[in-house]
């Protein structure tokens, strides 16, 4: 008998109990199944993966789930599991071997989500996106210490209590995009590799000093309300940083005044405050600053980013780059050569680029100058 069976989108209204023994992977998405209650499933003792996404599921019984001791992956996205959540949560606790759980788009509020995962100690991947969660309370993930991937995007999260992620020492990927967060201060998840905070209302992002370096490689802070460059003092492994579509007028970490940005280039050709930030970003390869309010091309800042290959400054307020290349009217004896290979300067106000600009970019392969004036 086959070990993989797909009954996707065939109009099922009940669990197909007639399937033969030995099935390990069962695909039942896009049907009309409403419950897993009272079903005798003697033939599914070997089932390892069950996909019930996009059904009308609202009830699961302990009797049924107790017959699935080998289940490792359970996909329940886009159902109605906000109904009967107390009984459903108790039933789910019997699935001690589950490592992958999808509860996305189930109208779950914060306390409901917490109840569903309260005893799933082997979880590695958890998807709670597209629900109705408004806060993350301390202790929410206390029972899931082995989580590596956590998706909380597309909720209504406004509050994250201190310590809510403390138990998740293995967490590598965290998605908090499309929420209502206004501030992230004291960020301390040193083990994270990927963090997505795009499409929030962030005005501040600051990480705190830690005993060990941050392992963060990808940070997405796009589509927020940041006024200045985020404070990343120990982000030594960061390779991709997306700051597009914010309100950034300054590359001074923590600065909120556009004039601070101008001062940086008029009076601070030595690095000062920027050096601490830029020096930490030695592995940064891709930086997106598109859709902000930068007025000057940041040569001084970029000179410390020795690994930077791709930079977008599209849709800013850049009007002149010559002034940043010339100190007191003369070209520096040793122009600051950048390692950039790709540069996007489209949709600014640049009338002309002097030859010295291109001499400072000896490795440049592609440049976009569209929609300038």
Secondary structure, DSSP 8 states (H G I E B T S, - for coil): --SEEE-TTS---S--TTS-TT--EEE--SS---EE-S---GGGTT--EEE--SS---EE-HHHHTT-TT--EEE--SS-TTTTHHHHHHHHTT-TT--EEE--SS---HHHHHHHTTT-TT-SEEE-TTS---EE-TTTTTT-TT--EEE--SS---EE-TTTTTT-TT--EEE--SS---EEEEE--TT-SEEE--SS--SEEEE---SS-----EEE--SS---B--B-TT-TT--EEE--SS---B-STT---HHHHHHHHHH--S-THHHHHHHH-TT--EEE--SS---B--HHHHTT-TT--EEE-TTS---BSHHHHEETTEE-SS------SEEE--SS------HHHHHT-TT--EEE--S--
